[in-house]
Structures are given as C-alpha cells and as structure tokens.
Amino acid sequence: MPGTTAPVFLVGELPAGSRAVLDGDEARHAVTVRRMRAGERLVVSDGKGAAADCVVDAVRAGRDPALDLVVERRWSEPEPRLRVVVVQALAKGDRGELAVELATEAGADAILPWRAERSVARWEEGPRGAKALARWQNTARAAAKQARRLWVPEVPEPVDTASLAAAVKDAALALVLEGTAEQRLTTVDLPAEGDLLLVVGPEGGITDAELDTLCAAGAIPVRLGPTVLRTSTAAAVALGALGARTTRWE
C-alpha cells in the first residue's frame, strides 16, 4: 500500500469507535504548528503499523487543545520481510541525532546504539546516558512522523562490541560499512527476510580489532562507493541502496 499523504500523529492506542479525540502534545502540535482546521484529514497511528484515517470534526483551542475526529477507516501495515537494523556508533554532539533522523526517514526498522572504541560520546550509565538515549528515541519518533511512517524504529539501550558480535550471529546478514572493503554493497547477496544488520562506525572509524571481531561472528565488510561518508549520513545512503535492491520500496 502506498504511504499516506495526510499528516501522521502518534497515539498510545488507536480509537475503537467511529469517533475519537486527539489531545496532549500531538493535539498541541496539530493546532499550534500545523494549524489544522475542521474538514482536514489526518492519520493517527500507534507507531507499530496500525493506523486510522480521520477527518477533523472540530478544533478546541486554548490551554489544552484537542481535536474531535471522525474515524473513516482503519488499516495495518505489516513490517517488511527484510528488516534493516542500523547499528549506529555513538557520535559526538548532534551528529548522532542527525544519523537517527536520516536513517529513520530512509526506512530503518530499528536503530541500535553502539559503544564503539573510537566513539567520542560515551553514554555512561545513569541519568546522563538515559537522557542521551531518550534524545535518540524522540528523534526517531519525530522523524517517523515527518516521513509519515506508521512504524517508529525501536531504539534500545546501547551495546558494546561483544554484544554486537552476538547480534551479528543471530542476524540473517550483517554488513559493516568500511571504506577499504573490496566488496561493494551493490554486489553482496541479500536475504529475502529476517534481520539485516547495517553497522556504521564512529567518526574515527572502526578499529581493526572491532572489524576482526565482527567478521569472526559472520559480518561482511562492504563499501558504498569511492567517497568517504560521515557517520551521520552513511546509514541513510546505504538504506537507499538497499531499498532499490530489495522489495522494501515496492
């Protein structure tokens, strides 16, 4: 099914009846940012593939804005048979959030933060690490809405290289983006289903030891092309190539 052209708003649970109320932060965004009016269409989604096409019946502005909605139809979008999990090394400043934003818009099904050896950002345990993780999760949520996606990528707790190697063993395929690799992403054989891990290193690159560990677990180093991409853009470019080579864009 082609994507929706109406703006998407995320809710905890889809309305069960023919009428619904959109409130809270989503209603505030609809009223104050998008300035939606009665008669306009929108989609509410649970972020897990289920959605409802709605028409705004009335707008209640004020301190606690809300939209009265008429639900016209419901549908569900299945997950792709081949799920792409972007393993994104922690990056300094806002580069990590930019990587999450671009990967989400390009179709990542999950984004796994990785504590790579050369990552400048560390995300230590405790409140600071939890705050950093929440920023990535909020970025994925906002980017999914912007892209009008019905699936919001999961962003779990960060992993170290040993845990990542274990995930590589369980995946249908794991690809490590490495500029010096002999094999190109456009030539590697891709599975039809399961999880495809796409590993993106930090600003300083993946160390030889990390690459050896991941390859020993079954990962394949691949390159995108002759140029070097930033850690914040590499996943999005690779996702575009994978979308063209698989049924994910059909």
C-alpha positions, -999 to +999 in steps of 0.1 A: +000+000+000+014+034-009+022+058+020-003+082+034-004+118+022-021+131+053+000+141+084+006+114+109+000+118+147+012+091+171-011+078+199-008+052+226-038+033+213-060+035+183-096+047+188-120+018+189-152+036+177-162+059+149-152+090+169-121+099+187-103+128+204-067+138+198-052+156+228-020+162+246+013+171+228+000+157+195-031+179+196-009+209+206+013+203+176-017+199+153-033+231+165-004+255+171+022+242+145+002+227+117-029+249+123-053+222+114-089+231+108-123+213+107-127+192+075-090+184+071-077+149+071-051+133+094-039+098+103-035+085+139-011+056+143+002+036+172+037+036+157+035-002+153+019-004+119-018+002+128-034+034+116-068+051+113-077+077+087-097+105+103-114+138+095-112+167+119-148+174+131-139+203+155-109+220+169-108+230+205-081+256+210-069+271+243-045+260+270-052+223+265-061+220+228-079+189+214-093+178+181-126+159+177-122+133+150-144+112+128-127+078+121-134+068+085-112+037+081-086+016+098-057-004+083-025-021+093+009-020+076+030-052+081+067-050+089+089-056+059+100-092+055+136-079+055+141-057+085+171-034+084+186-027+118+211+002+117+239-003+142+249+033+148+281+041+166+277+068+192+287+102+177+296+135+193+273+165+195+242+164+174+257+141+147+242+110+164+207+126+164+212+136+128+222+100+119+190+087+137+168+113+119+182+105+084+181+067+090+145+069+102+134+089+072+153+065+049+134+035+064+154+019+092+133-006+112+154-003+143+185+017+154+209+001+178+233+025+195+269+010+196+296+020+221+325+017+196+360+020+207+366+053+189+332+069+198+338+103+214+304+102+230+304+075+258+268+075+272+278+064+307+254+045+329+230+067+348+208+098+342+231+113+315+231+081+295+193+078+299+189+113+287+210+107+256+191+076+248+158+095+252+170+121+227+177+094+201+143+078+207+125+112+205+144+119+173+133+086+157+097+093+167+097+129+153+114+117+121+089+089+116+061+114+118+078+137+094+083+109+069+047+098+075+058+063+086+034+040+105+063+022+121+085+041+146+120+024+147+129+009+181+160+025+197+171+001+226+199+005+251+234+008+236+256-023+232+293-030+234+312-048+207+309-082+224+271-079+225+270-066+189+290-097+178+263-119+194+236-100+175+256-105+143+255-143+148+217-142+151+211-119+121+202-131+086+230-109+074+253-083+089+271-057+068+299-034+081+303-002+061+340+001+056+356+023+030+385+000+024+364-031+018+368-049-015+332-059-019+306-033-028+271-031-012+256-033-046+270-068-053+265-086-020+238-113-019+209-102+002+185-124+022+147-122+014+137-120+050+150-117+086+171-090+102+199-073+082+223-055+105+240-024+089+269-014+110+281+022+109+313+032+127+322+064+146+340+095+133+374+079+138+364+047+120+361+011+132+392-004+147+410-034+132+401-054+164+364-045+162+363-054+125+380-087+132+355-095+160+325-087+138+339-106+108+346-136+130+309-135+140+299-136+104+297-099+093+308-089+058+327-056+052+313-036+023+318-002+008+293+022-007+315+039-033+347+057-038+340+086-014+340+087+024+307+095+041+302+109+076+289+087+103+257+108+103+249+102+066+263+067+059+233+047+071+208+068+051+228+064+019+231+026+024+194+023+032+187+040-002+208+014-019+190-015+000+156+000-008+164-001-045+178-037-044+150-053-023+112-052-022+112-027+007+103+002-017+075-017-035 
